[in-house]
Amino acid sequence: MPVGPFQLSAILLTLAAIFGLINHRWLRLPGTISLFFQGLALTLLVSGIDAVGSSLGVGDWLRGLIDQISLPAILLDGILSLLLYTAAVNEDLCALLKRKWTVLALATVSVLLFTGLMGVGLHVLFPLVGIEVPLIWCLVLGAAVAPTDPVAVHGILGRLPVPDTLRSVISGESLFNDGAGVVLFVTLLHLATGSEQDLTVGEAALDFLKEAVGGAALGFVCGWIAYRAKRRVDESVVELTISLALVLGTYSLASLLGLSGPIAVVVAGLLIGSTTGRHVRSDESRRDLQVVWRMIDAVLNSLLFLLVGLEATVAISWTGPLLLAAVLAVPLALAARMLSLTPALLMHMGRTDKSSALVVLTWAGLRGGVAVALVLSLPASPYRDPILAVCYVAVAFSILVQGLTLEPIGRRLYGGRQDP
């Protein structure tokens, strides 16, 4: 039976509501972790039904359903812009500016270092389990899982008992390194597929700089225009319409101009968030906007993780060597994460307890839907399954293990103490 976009949306929203009720009444897991469990539960449920009653055709029906969905397009061209804006508009800009050089180093230098370390490590690891993946494709995978996921990070950040300066660094890194990671991923993918054979390192660096700086400039201009427009109204519906136009319009314009959409939306969100107290005239309008954006954030997060779970059910052909490689890649990713953070912390964290900060930042490197969407956008090749398997297990481990243990680790290292 064919399922259209409306029916598909209805199915996913119904599942999200059911899982949300179950978590609220019985499980009471933190937001992001409960959302990932939703996707995982859906994956196991569908796989179990297909295995027990293959004659029912559930697997074939689901594959046909997934063929109608393009998670990379839905996330990277739609959902991501709204989720990034929601996180950025609630960010403390003053606290972020105090750590701007640390955040900048983590969002650029650390992303590049992680990609190189992870890529080389995977190139050594894969042959040990009988899988051959060229170095360039290993680097593509490294770029996909290099940036921390803003959705996953902000889902656990409010519960993290660490100093505010470290919290600002973790939050700022997750906001800005998505742009760097996406640009690096696309550049390496072009090299891997041969579509940019004549591209030099210098040209790639200039392209990276153009997309990042241009995206930031575009976000500032669009955010300033929206701020000026919002100052003239005191009607929450109109303000929400302006906000939605800002997010979707800025992201679309950045894509058309060849600039970084994620960075543009983040900068616009930071500007609007820092001026909200000056342009929202009534407490009622402010509350209305907060409620609506919280609802948008919650619904989109639920849909995102359900889509990730559905994609994982049919996108990966699991085998013993694939699973072994994916599991062995987890400690490799943690080691690469720690090593890639060290230069930025040594240069910019001042008098902060660097060893404790390094442990927390390493463990706070949560991956999510962005990484999965990037690897799902890869063209068909013999290397797609190993890349998908490693990516999905890395995402699962980071959210389920790191996400559940980050709070006690932070409490153990910092004891709830704040900045002096």
N, C-alpha and C positions, 0 to 999 in steps of 0.2 A: 504494500500500500504506500503510495507516494506521500511524503510529508513536506508541506510547504514551509516557508520561513515563519509564518504566524504560528502554525501548529508546533514547530520545533521550539520556538520561543516559549510557548505555553507549557510544553513538556518540561523544559529546563527550569522555568520559574516555579512550576509545581514541585519538582524535585528539590529545588533550593529551599522552598518553604517547608517541605517535610523534614529535610535534614536540619534546617535551622531550628525547628520545633524540637526535634529529638535532642539536639545539642543543648538548647536552652533548658529543657526539662530534666535531662538525665546526665549527659556527658559533661557539660559546662567546661569545654575546652576553650583556650584562647582563640580569638577570631580567625587568624590565618591558619592555625593548625586544624581547627574544626573544618574550615573550608577545604583544606587538602584532604582531610578524611572523607569529606563528601565525595570528592572525585575518586579517591581510592576505593571507597565502598561501592560506588557505581561501577568501577572497573571490575572488581571482584564479583559483583552480582551478575553482570552481563556475561563475564567469562564463565562463571559457574553454570548459568542457565544454558549457555551455548555448549558447554562440555557434557552436561547431563542429558539435555534434549536437543541434540544437533539437528534432529529432524524438524524441529520447530522453525529452524531458519533464522533464529535470533541474530546469530553472527552475521549472516548475509544481509539481513535487514539493517543491522547497525552499520555495516560497511557502506551500504548504500546511503544511509543517513549521513555518515561522516563525509562521504564524497560531495555532499551538498554544502559542507562547511569548509571554509578556509580559515583555520585558526590564525595563521600568520596575518592574513588581511584583517580579520576581525579585531585582533589584539593590536597589531602595530599601526593600523590605519584608523582605529576607532577607540577601543576601550582604553588603551594605554594613555592617550591624551587626557581623558577625563580623570583617570586614576592619578596620574602625575600632578594634574592641577589641584585635585583635592588634597593631596599630600603637601604640595608647595604652598597653597594658600593658608594652611594652618601652621606653617613653619615659622619659627622665631628668627626673623631676618637679622636682628641685631646680634643674637648669639651666633648665628651662622657666619656673619661678617668677621667676627673675632677669630674665627678659625678658617678663614677663606683660603689661606695658602695650604693648610693641611688638606682641606677638602679638594682643592684643585689638584694637588699632588696625588691624592688617592683616586681621583676620577680620571686621571690621565696616565701618569707614570706607573702607578700600581696596576692599572688595567693592562698596559703594555707588558709589564714584567710578568704578570700572571699568565697572560696568553702565551708568552714564550716559554716559561717554565712548564706550564701544563702541556703545551704542545709537544715539547721535547720529551717530557716524561711519558706521555701517552705513546709516542713513537717507539719508545723502549718497551713499554708495557704490553702493547698489543701482540707483538710476535711471541711473547712468553706464553700466551694462551692459544697460539696458532692462528692469529688474525693479522693480516697485513693491511696497514693503512698508511698511505704516504704522509710525510711530514706536513705538507701544506694543509692536508685535510685535518690532521691533528691540531694544527694551529687554528683552523676554522672552528673546531670544537672548543678549543681554549678560549677563543674570543666570545663564543656564545655563552659560556658559563662564567666569564670573568666578572661582569658587573653584578652587583648585588641587586636584588629585586625590591623596588620601593614598596610594593604591596605587601610582601612578606615581612620586610623590615619594620614598616610602620605598624603592622599588626601586633608586634610584640614590644615595640619600643616604649610604650607608655608604662609597661610593667617592669621595666629594667631598672634595678636599683644601682645606678652608676651616677657619677657627677654630671651636671648639666653640660659641661664642655664636651665630654666624651659622647654624650647623647646627641649633641649638635653635630659632631663629626660623623657619627654613624648615620644620622638622618641625611645630612648633606651629601655624603658619599653616595647613598642610594638614589638620591634625586638626580645627581649629575653624571654618574658613571654609566647610566643607561645610554645616553647619547654617544659617549665615547665607545662603548661596547658595540653598539649597532653599526657605527661608522667603520670600526675596525673589522667587524664580522663581514660586512658587505665588501670591503676592500680585499680581504683575504679570499672571500668566495670568488670574486672576479679573477684573482690570480689562480685559484684552484681549478676553475672551469675553463681557463684560457681566454676569457673574454677581454682581459686587460694584459696581454702578454708584454706590451712595451712599457708598462707602468713601472717607474723607478721608485726607490724608497723616498727620495726627495719630493716627487710628485704626489705620492701617497700622503706624506706629511703635510704638504700644502693643502691637499683636498680635505684632510682631517681638520686643519686649522680653519679653513674657509667655512666648513659646515658648522663647527663649534662656535666660532666668533660670530659668524653671520646669523646663526640661530639665536644666540644670546641678544644680538642687536635687534633682530626682528621681534623677539619676545618683549623686549623693553618698549619698543615703539607701539606695538599692539596693546600691551598692558597699559601704557600711558594714555592711549586714546580711550580705552575702556574705562579707565579711572576718571577721565574728564567727563565721559558720558554718564557714569554712575553718580557723579556729584550733583547732577541736575534732577535726579528723581528720588522719590521716597516711596517707592512702590515695589514690594518684594518680587512680584511677578515680572515686572520690567527688568529689575536688576538681575534676576535669574536668567532671563532671556539674553541679556547683555553678556553674562558670564559664559553661557553655553556658546554664544556666537564667538566670543573671544577664544575659547578653548578649541573648538572645531575649526574655526576660521584660521587661527594662527597655525595650527598643525597642518592644515591643508595647504596654506600658502607657503609654509616652509618646505613641504614636499615638492611643490611646483617649482620653487626656486633652487632646489638642490641643497637645502640647508637642513640642519638637525631639528626635526620637529620636537623630540623630547626636550631638548635644551630650551627651545623657544617657549614651550608651554610652561616649563619650570620657572623660567625668568618672569614670564607674565604673571604666573601665580604668586611668586614671591612679592612682586610689586603690588598686586592687588591686596594680598594678605597684609602687607605692611601699612597700607593706607585705609584699611577697612574701618578702623576707629574714627577716621576723619570724614569718610564719605557716606557711611551708613547713618542716617539721621535719627532713627528710632530703634529702641531695643527690640520692638516687635519685628521689624524688618530683618534685623540681625539674626534673631531666633529662627525666623522663617527660612532664611537662606541656609543656616546651619543644618536645620532639619532636612531640607531637600537635598543638600549635598551629601549628608550622611546616608540618606536613603539611596541616592545614586551610587555612592561608593559601595554600600553593602550589596546591592543587587548586582552590580557589575562584577564585584569580587566573586560572588556565588556563581554567576554564569561562567566566569573565567575558569575557575577550578573544576567545574563540572565538564566544561569543554576539554580541558587538559586530560581529565580522567577518561573521557570518551575516546579522545585521540590515542591515548596510550594503549587502549584496549585493542585497537586494530592497526596502529601504525608500526608496531615493532613485532618482528618475528623472533620471539625469544628462543635462544638455544643455550646449552650449558656454557660454552666458551664466552658467549656474549654476556651472560649473567656474571660469570667470574670476572671478566674484564671490568664490568661496571662496578662491581663491589671493590675490586682492587684499586680502582680509580678514585675512590672516596678519600682514603688517606693521602693519596697523591695531591688531590685538590686542596686538602687542608694544609699540606706542607707548602704548596705553591702559593696559597693565600697568605700564609704567615710570612714567607720570604718576600713576597711582593709588597707587603705593608711596611716592612722594616725601614727602608730608606725614608719614606714620608714621615714616619714617627720620629726617627732620629733627628731629622732636620727641623721639624715644625711643632712638636708637641711640648716644647719648653720644659717646665719643671714637673710636668705630669709624670706619674709613675708609669714609665714606658712599658715595663714588662707586663703589668696588669692590663694596661690599655691594649697591648698587642694581643694578649689572650682573648680579651672581650671582642675586639675588632675581628679577629680571626673567626671566632665562633659566631659572630653576628653576620657573617657573610652568607646570608640566606639567598638561595636562588628560587625562582618561581616561574610564572607563566611566560615571562619575556624570553627566558632561555629556551623553553620548550617551543615557543612560537618560532624562534629563529631557526632552530634545527629542523623543524617541520617544513620550513620554507626551502630546504635544500632540494636540488633536483635529484631524480632517481639515479643512483650509482651503487656500486658494490660496497661503498663505505657508509651509506646512509644508516643502515641498521646498527652498526657499532656506535656511531655518533649519537643516534637517538637513545640507545640503551644506556650509555654512559651518562648522557644528559638527564634522562628521567630518574635514574637512581641517585644522581647527585642532587637533584631537586628534592626527591623524596627524603633523603638522608638529612639535608639541611633543614627542611621544615619540621619533620617528625622528631629527629634526634636533637639537632642544634636548637631548634625552636623551643622544645620542651625543657631543655637543660640550661638555656642561656640565663634565665632569671636566677636560679640557684648559684650558677658560676659567678654572676655579677655580685650577688650578695656575699658570697664567700670571699671574693677578692676585695670588695669595697665596703662591705658591711653597712651599706646604705649611706655612707658618708658623702657629702656634697662638696662643691668647690669651696675653697677657703675664701 
